[in-house]
Amino acid sequence: MTTNKKRWTEIEKNFLTTNAATMKDSDMANHLKKSLKSIREMRRRLGMVKLSGRGKVQLREGVKVA
């Protein structure tokens, strides 16, 4: 069985970091042609936590974003 998983590019990671507070996860998934699960997992790996309420994104303590 083969999978068509694409690795995240730095451009895609920067797009996610830049737009997480202003775009819905589903809109970013459509724009980047990635699954909603993939968007949420990468946001978690980058240390970004979505808080309840529109446009509230916060970095976890001690996480550096390149």
Residue pairs with C-beta under 8 A, 6 or more apart in sequence:
6 34
8 42
10 66
12 32
12 34
13 42
13 46
13 66
15 28
15 31
15 32
16 28
16 32
16 39
16 42
16 43
16 46
16 48
17 46
17 48
17 65
19 28
20 28
20 43
20 48
20 50
20 57
21 55
21 56
21 57
22 55
23 31
25 36
25 39
25 40
25 43
25 50
26 36
28 34
28 39
29 35
29 36
29 38
29 39
32 39
43 49
43 50
46 63
46 65
47 59
47 60
47 63
47 64
47 65
48 57
48 58
48 59
48 60
48 65
49 57
49 58
49 59
49 60
50 56
50 57
51 57
51 58
59 65
